[in-house]
């Protein structure tokens, strides 16, 4: 005799199960709609962020105030979500291509499901974060009465572990060191980051200073006035520079204080006891004029550069193929160990997991770095400030001339000056020596022993970018130095060029006669030339 077993199910179980299945299927079916929804919510979040930042900047103006921890944390969360959104957008086209049957199915269901779930989950987080931002009413608070106001720092800082304690000792040792400490080095090497760390040390370590002031030279007096309480005085804002100086001096003279000055060249003749200045500049000459204790901020060591580059890209990217780590390390070397370039390139390659993408990136960095994503606006335009700051056009022409030499090339000073003289940049050898010293002091050339100089890789790339774009009509450079050419470029490429460098290649023959009415300089050193067609010269 058979048994019949029956059980009762919750009445809403079937509907809840169906809802759950539909919700998960929507990750794939509704991917296009969900992506658009995410984009819309990100726009809303961006507007809320911009409104909040504007409000913070207005309310931070009074002295001794700072943004609340809630605001700082919220802005940090917005930045993180923005990064996640960018990463999802980078693979959007690839994921959309996987859909088939009008979006009802996928060629890789697991990948599409996971991607669709990430889109929906990120959308929910964006919506919730936006709601939190809209509820924030109080954006600033009174800062504590400590000597310094802590400054925001990037999470990834590499290669300053030895220099930071040296700078700190120079500042806090009142007996052995001068009152002015000068940090100098090439643009993008990390001087500002180092100075921010020094500033923040005053928030966490013992010292004998009453006031620590961070100021940019362009707003020097206003920043100091704001810090000591004059910013709310409308009459003070209308005073002359001289009157402001008197007011500032009357407040600070009884106190020990220290000023961090960005890009400063103020000719202070004497310092009061206990008064320290730390300045950062791209010019060693500015430090010399200030009679400062000079500390050079160098490019990173190779292992430090590689560590920083790895921090900028995803671990999953490095592990995605056995060839990727070697290619990534090669790409890091092309950045010349300059932190600014390493961060720019690393972020651009963050999610590139294909070997071909890496190989193309290396070739682009070697042949035309300015076309690499972010290099022009984030690196070259900032480095160009040093070029623009040179005192005369002839000095700028001398710098651009150096990019005719191959990457990492040790340039003999004597032959370089001879070339400059033949170009008409100066009339005598001594003047050429002065020009070399000017470029060394500006951190645009580097000393290589007593008789040679060389260009930092990124300074050379910046110079090529200037020569090929900004100064194209004036300079007309054709540079193919040290790129393993076995044949000379076609004569059509020579047209209109004033300066051509084919140095350090494997060219054996010059078999075509170029039209060269503009040619001033042709460098063919370190090739294997066996044949030159009659009429070439």
Protein Blocks (a to p, Z undefined) as FASTA:
>chain_A
ZZdddddddfklmmmmmmmmmmmmmmmmmmmmmmmmmmmmmmmmmmmmmmmmmmmmmmmm
pghiacdfklmmmmmmmmmmmmmmmmmmmmmmmmmmmpgghhpacfblmlmmmmmmmmmm
mmmmmmmmmmmmmmpmblbdcddfbfbdcddddfbdghilmmmmmmmmmmmmmklpcfbd
cddddehilpmmmmmmmmmmmmmpccfbfbdcdddfklmmmmmmmmnopmmmmklmmpcf
klmmmmmmmmmmmpccddddehiabdcfbdcehiacddddfbfklmmmnopacddddddd
fklmmmmmmmmpcfklmmmpfklmmmmmmmmmmnoopaklmmmmmmmmmmmcbfklmmmm
mmmmmmommlpghklmmmmmmmmmmmmmpmbfklmmmmmmmmmpcehiacdfklmmmmmm
mnopambfklmmmmmmmmmmnopaccehjkbccddfklmmmmmmmmmmmmmmmnopadde
hklpabdcdfklmgopabdcfehiabfbdfbccdffkbmbdcfehiabfbdcehkZZ
